[in-house]
Structures are given as structure tokens and as C-alpha cells.
Amino acid sequence: MKKKILITGGTGFIGSNISRYLVNKGHEVTVFDNNFRGKSSRVKDIINKIKYIKGDIRDRELVFKSFKKIDIVIHLAFINGTKFFYEKPVDVLEIATKGIINTIDSCVKNKIKEVFIASSSEVYQTPNKVPTDEKEMLKIPDIHNPRYSYGGGKILAELMGVNYGKKYFKKMIIFRPHNVYGYDMGNEHVIPEFIKKISKENSKTMKLKINGTGKEIRSFIHIDDFVDGFGLIFSKGKHMEIYNIGTQNKIKILNLAKLIGKKLNKKIIIKGKNDYSGGTNIRCPNISKIKKLGFKEKISLNDGLNDIIQKMKLIN
């Protein structure tokens, strides 16, 4: 059934791909974004098929107006990118708090009964159990560390969603992305940052400065697989449920750098530093819950990296 769907943060990396997915499914999509982190170029191929509202999620009046005659809201508007957590924590928190309050209030006011809220693996911080399932404790280890402006904001969004969801919505679902990557995701993330730095090096051997020791472990999911996972949650997800979207294939950051280096014909020597305190040593989701909906990873990290590098025209 065709639905009228509004996506906040719809020109962001994840938001634009979800927008495209829903347009292709025949839905009527409205994208709401001020392009602080998003880019309208990400939706240029569907621009004639969507309604685009250039707006700030903190603009309460515009949010209320934009949410009129909408069936479903997908809330993604947030400031992502690790460096922003440290450099702009006030902005991160302002958009987090005002964004979720304006979104929830507007849904209630406009009698919107279906809401999907994007959270993050950052809510787990350093988990007690790996792979980490959706019942893991959410926490802020150090209130003084600006990094947790992001995770704290996401926890607030979840609290709002769960408590308002019980009272006002027929379907309220929270999804937690885990290290999503792909072409045009922005340079403030580890994979495009590595590709950019390594590709600029002229010598065959290079020292690559990274945050941390390089022994930190992550599990990366390609954006196409992520969108497939979101599609399952969108169609089959249950009211008041929370879903991890990711993979359980782990890799050390130093091995990730070496893998990218190999693809670009460079030998990588890792030089660790610690500009950003508060990162976790390992992040890997338990995806049993979304697997029960039918989720299967299709794109390996190796193939996903090849795709990005080819699209960036760094190799043929």
C-alpha cells in the first residue's frame, strides 16, 4: 500500500539511500534536511520523484507544518562523524534534543501513527557482551567527555520513542546501525578517510596515522545490505521493538588499513595516536533478531571496498 513518508535527515548518507529505496517501492516520499551534513546531490536521481523541504529540524514551526498529511516518519536528522562529537558537542546535543522533541510532538499533533527512529551502536559504548544484542545496557561512561554528546543524544531519542510509543503510536520501531559504509558517505569516517589518505601518497610505502592503536575491532556493513535490513524492519518489524542492523564479520582497524593499502598498491605502516578519547575497543552486533526477519549479508567487505574505490576512480 502506498504511504506518505517523511524522512528527516533525508539527504544524509543513510537517509538518501532509504529515500531511494522507498521511492522505488512506490511510496510518496518527503525529504526534510538542511544539508548541514547531508547533500542534495545524493538525491538528484530521484529529485523529481520526491518532495524536498530544506529545513532545520530545530525549526519547530516548520517541522509541524512539514509533518501535515504524513503517514509515516523516519527520524534520522542528527550530526554524525566522530570529529564533530568532539568539536561541536553543543550542536550535536541541540539537534539531538530539539530534533527528537519536535519530531515526536509533530507526530502526535498530526496524528501520525508510525515512527521509525534511528539510534546508533554508540549507545552501547563499551559493551559487556560481544556480539552485542539489543538488550545491552545503554550508558554514558564519562559525562565530561564530549564524545558522548552523540551517544547521549541517541539514548534520549530512544527514551522518547519508547515512552511516547506506548501511548501515541501504533508502530514505533528503533533501529541501531553498526558501522555502515559505502560510496559518498562523507570523509569524516574511517573507510573514506583511509582511502583518501592512502590514495594521495606517492611512495609505495607510507606511514598512516590513525586514532587508537589499530587493534580496535569493528564490523562493517555495506549500505546496500543496510538498506535491505531496514526494508525488512519497515515491512516486518514489530511495534516497540529495537533492531541492530549490521554484520558479525569483525576486522581490526590496522588490517582494514592494510587491506585498503593493498588495493591501492601501497604498503601501510600504522602509526597510532589518541586524539579522541572514549572510543571502544570492539563493536560487533548480535544480529539474530533481524536475521529472524530474513536478513542476509550479500556484500563482503572486500567487495564493498572495491566498489567504493572504483567509484572514486582511484583504480580501474
C-alpha positions as CSV (number, residue, x, y, z in Angstrom):
1,M,0.0,0.0,0.0
2,K,1.3,3.4,-1.0
3,K,2.2,5.6,2.0
4,K,3.2,9.2,2.5
5,I,6.6,9.0,4.2
6,L,8.7,11.9,5.6
7,I,12.4,11.3,6.3
8,T,14.3,13.8,8.5
9,G,18.0,13.9,7.5
10,G,16.9,12.5,4.1
11,T,19.9,13.9,2.2
12,G,22.4,12.2,4.6
13,F,24.2,9.1,3.6
14,I,21.8,6.6,5.2
15,G,18.8,8.9,4.7
16,S,19.3,9.3,1.0
17,N,19.6,5.6,0.4
18,I,16.4,4.9,2.5
19,S,14.7,7.6,0.5
20,R,15.6,6.0,-2.8
21,Y,14.6,2.5,-1.5
22,L,11.1,3.8,-0.5
23,V,10.6,5.7,-3.8
24,N,11.4,2.5,-5.7
25,K,8.8,0.7,-3.6
26,G,6.2,3.2,-4.9
27,H,5.8,5.4,-1.8
28,E,5.3,9.1,-1.8
29,V,8.5,10.5,-0.1
30,T,9.2,13.8,1.5
31,V,12.8,14.6,2.4
32,F,13.5,17.1,5.2
33,D,17.1,18.3,5.6
34,N,19.1,21.5,5.9
35,N,22.2,19.8,4.3
36,F,24.4,20.6,7.3
37,R,25.8,17.0,6.9
38,G,23.6,16.0,4.0
39,K,24.0,16.8,0.3
40,S,21.1,17.4,-2.1
41,S,23.3,15.8,-4.8
42,R,22.7,12.4,-3.1
43,V,19.0,12.5,-4.1
44,K,19.5,14.2,-7.5
45,D,18.5,10.9,-9.3
46,I,15.1,10.9,-7.5
47,I,14.6,14.6,-7.1
48,N,11.6,14.6,-9.5
49,K,10.0,11.8,-7.6
50,I,10.2,13.3,-4.0
51,K,9.2,16.4,-2.2
52,Y,12.2,18.1,-0.8
53,I,12.0,20.6,2.1
54,K,15.1,22.4,3.0
55,G,14.7,22.9,6.7
56,D,16.3,22.7,10.1
57,I,15.0,20.0,12.5
58,R,15.3,22.6,15.3
59,D,12.7,24.9,13.5
60,R,9.7,23.8,15.4
61,E,7.1,25.7,13.3
62,L,8.5,24.3,10.0
63,V,8.6,20.8,11.4
64,F,5.0,20.9,12.5
65,K,4.0,22.3,9.1
66,S,6.0,19.8,7.1
67,F,4.5,16.8,9.0
68,K,1.0,17.5,7.9
69,K,-0.8,14.8,5.9
70,I,2.1,12.3,6.5
71,D,1.5,8.6,7.3
72,I,5.0,7.6,8.5
73,V,8.0,9.4,9.8
74,I,11.6,8.1,9.7
75,H,13.8,10.2,12.0
76,L,17.5,10.3,11.0
77,A,18.3,14.0,11.5
78,F,21.5,14.1,13.6
79,I,25.1,15.3,13.5
80,N,27.3,12.2,12.8
81,G,31.0,12.0,12.3
82,T,33.4,11.3,15.2
83,K,35.3,14.6,14.9
84,F,32.1,16.5,15.3
85,F,31.3,14.8,18.6
86,Y,34.5,16.4,20.0
87,E,34.4,19.7,18.1
88,K,30.7,20.5,18.2
89,P,29.1,18.7,21.2
90,V,26.7,21.6,21.8
91,D,25.4,21.4,18.3
92,V,25.2,17.6,18.4
93,L,23.1,17.8,21.6
94,E,20.9,20.7,20.4
95,I,20.0,18.9,17.2
96,A,19.5,15.6,19.2
97,T,17.3,17.0,21.8
98,K,15.2,19.6,19.8
99,G,15.1,17.2,16.9
100,I,13.5,14.3,18.7
101,I,11.2,16.5,20.7
102,N,10.0,18.4,17.6
103,T,9.6,15.1,15.7
104,I,7.6,13.3,18.4
105,D,5.5,16.4,19.2
106,S,4.7,16.9,15.5
107,C,3.8,13.2,15.0
108,V,1.4,13.4,18.0
109,K,-0.1,16.7,16.8
110,N,-0.6,15.5,13.2
111,K,-1.8,12.1,14.4
112,I,1.0,10.2,12.7
113,K,0.8,6.6,14.0
114,E,4.0,5.1,12.6
115,V,7.5,6.3,13.6
116,F,11.0,4.8,12.9
117,I,13.8,6.2,15.0
118,A,17.5,5.9,14.0
119,S,19.7,5.2,17.0
120,S,23.3,4.1,16.9
121,S,25.8,1.4,18.1
122,E,27.3,4.3,20.1
123,V,24.6,3.8,22.8
124,Y,26.4,0.6,23.9
125,Q,29.8,2.4,24.3
126,T,32.0,-0.4,25.7
127,P,29.6,-3.3,25.8
128,N,29.6,-6.1,28.5
129,K,28.9,-8.7,25.8
130,V,30.2,-9.2,22.3
131,P,28.4,-9.8,19.9
132,T,26.2,-7.2,21.5
133,D,22.4,-7.7,21.4
134,E,19.6,-5.2,21.7
135,K,19.2,-5.8,25.5
136,E,22.7,-4.5,26.3
137,M,22.8,-1.7,28.9
138,L,23.0,1.8,27.4
139,K,25.5,4.1,29.0
140,I,27.5,7.3,29.2
141,P,30.8,6.4,30.8
142,D,32.1,9.9,31.3
143,I,29.8,12.9,31.4
144,H,32.7,15.3,30.8
145,N,33.9,13.6,27.6
146,P,32.3,15.5,24.6
147,R,32.3,12.2,22.5
148,Y,29.2,11.1,24.5
149,S,27.2,14.0,23.2
150,Y,26.3,11.8,20.3
151,G,25.6,8.6,22.3
152,G,23.7,10.5,24.9
153,G,21.5,12.2,22.3
154,K,20.7,8.8,20.8
155,I,19.8,7.4,24.2
156,L,17.4,10.4,24.7
157,A,15.8,9.7,21.3
158,E,15.3,6.0,22.3
159,L,13.7,7.1,25.7
160,M,11.4,9.4,23.9
161,G,10.5,6.8,21.3
162,V,9.8,4.1,23.8
163,N,7.7,6.1,26.3
164,Y,5.7,8.1,23.7
165,G,5.4,5.0,21.6
166,K,3.4,3.2,24.2
167,K,0.9,6.0,24.4
168,Y,0.6,7.5,21.0
169,F,1.8,5.2,18.2
170,K,0.6,2.0,16.6
171,K,4.1,1.3,15.3
172,M,7.3,2.7,16.9
173,I,10.5,1.0,15.9
174,I,14.1,1.9,16.8
175,F,17.0,0.7,14.6
176,R,20.7,0.8,15.6
177,P,23.1,1.0,12.6
178,H,26.5,-0.5,13.1
179,N,29.4,1.0,11.1
180,V,27.6,1.4,7.8
181,Y,29.9,2.3,4.9
182,G,29.6,2.9,1.1
183,Y,30.4,5.4,-1.6
184,D,29.7,9.1,-0.9
185,M,29.3,8.6,2.9
186,G,31.5,11.6,3.7
187,N,35.1,11.9,4.7
188,E,34.6,12.0,8.4
189,H,34.5,8.2,8.7
190,V,37.3,5.7,8.8
191,I,37.0,3.9,5.4
192,P,36.8,7.0,3.2
193,E,39.4,8.7,5.3
194,F,41.8,5.8,4.8
195,I,41.1,5.7,1.1
196,K,41.7,9.4,0.7
197,K,44.9,9.5,2.7
198,I,46.4,6.4,1.1
199,S,45.5,7.4,-2.5
200,K,47.3,10.7,-2.1
201,E,50.6,9.0,-1.1
202,N,53.1,8.8,-3.9
203,S,55.5,6.3,-2.4
204,K,54.9,2.6,-2.3
205,T,55.3,2.6,1.5
206,M,53.5,5.0,3.8
207,K,53.1,5.6,7.5
208,L,49.4,6.0,8.2
209,K,48.5,7.9,11.3
210,I,45.3,6.6,12.9
211,N,43.4,7.3,16.1
212,G,43.9,4.5,18.6
213,T,46.3,1.5,18.4
214,G,44.9,-0.1,15.2
215,K,43.9,-3.2,17.2
216,E,40.4,-1.9,17.7
217,I,37.8,-4.2,16.1
218,R,34.8,-3.2,14.1
219,S,32.1,-4.9,12.0
220,F,31.2,-3.0,8.8
221,I,28.0,-3.3,6.8
222,H,27.7,-2.1,3.2
223,I,25.0,0.5,2.6
224,D,23.1,-1.8,0.2
225,D,22.9,-4.6,2.8
226,F,21.9,-2.0,5.4
227,V,19.0,-0.8,3.3
228,D,17.9,-4.4,2.8
229,G,17.9,-4.8,6.6
230,F,15.9,-1.6,7.0
231,G,13.4,-2.7,4.4
232,L,12.8,-5.9,6.5
233,I,12.2,-3.8,9.6
234,F,10.0,-1.4,7.7
235,S,7.8,-4.2,6.4
236,K,8.0,-6.8,9.1
237,G,9.2,-5.1,12.3
238,K,7.1,-5.1,15.4
239,H,5.8,-2.2,17.4
240,M,8.1,-1.2,20.3
241,E,10.9,-3.4,19.1
242,I,14.6,-2.4,18.7
243,Y,16.8,-3.9,16.0
244,N,20.5,-3.9,15.3
245,I,21.4,-3.6,11.7
246,G,24.9,-4.7,10.9
247,T,27.1,-7.8,10.4
248,Q,29.1,-10.0,12.7
249,N,32.2,-10.1,10.5
250,K,35.0,-8.5,12.5
251,I,38.2,-6.8,11.4
252,K,40.9,-4.9,13.2
253,I,41.4,-1.3,12.1
254,L,45.0,-1.9,11.2
255,N,44.0,-4.8,9.0
256,L,41.4,-2.7,7.4
257,A,44.1,-0.1,6.6
258,K,46.4,-2.7,5.2
259,L,43.6,-4.2,3.0
260,I,42.8,-0.8,1.6
261,G,46.5,-0.2,1.0
262,K,46.9,-3.5,-0.8
263,K,44.0,-2.5,-3.2
264,L,45.8,0.8,-3.8
265,N,49.2,-0.9,-4.2
266,K,50.7,0.6,-1.1
267,K,52.4,-1.0,1.9
268,I,50.9,0.5,5.1
269,I,52.8,1.1,8.4
270,I,50.4,2.0,11.2
271,K,51.3,4.9,13.5
272,G,48.8,5.1,16.3
273,K,47.8,8.2,18.2
274,N,45.0,9.0,20.6
275,D,43.4,12.4,19.7
276,Y,40.0,11.1,20.5
277,S,39.5,9.5,23.9
278,G,36.4,7.4,24.7
279,G,36.3,5.1,21.8
280,T,35.6,1.4,22.4
281,N,38.0,-1.4,21.6
282,I,35.4,-3.6,20.0
283,R,32.0,-3.2,18.4
284,C,30.1,-6.1,16.9
285,P,26.4,-6.5,16.9
286,N,24.4,-9.6,17.6
287,I,22.0,-9.7,14.6
288,S,20.0,-12.8,15.5
289,K,16.8,-10.6,15.8
290,I,17.0,-9.1,12.3
291,K,18.0,-12.5,10.9
292,K,14.7,-13.9,12.0
293,L,13.1,-11.3,9.7
294,G,15.1,-12.8,6.8
295,F,18.2,-10.7,6.8
296,K,21.3,-12.0,5.0
297,E,24.6,-10.2,4.2
298,K,25.2,-10.1,0.5
299,I,28.2,-7.8,0.1
300,S,31.6,-8.7,1.7
301,L,33.9,-6.0,3.0
302,N,36.4,-6.9,0.3
303,D,33.8,-6.4,-2.5
304,G,32.4,-3.3,-0.8
305,L,35.8,-1.7,-0.7
306,N,36.4,-2.5,-4.3
307,D,33.1,-0.8,-5.2
308,I,34.0,2.4,-3.3
309,I,37.5,2.6,-4.7
310,Q,36.3,2.1,-8.3
311,K,33.6,4.7,-7.9
312,M,36.2,7.2,-6.6
313,K,38.1,6.4,-9.8
314,L,41.2,5.5,-7.9
315,I,41.6,2.2,-9.6
316,N,40.1,0.8,-12.8
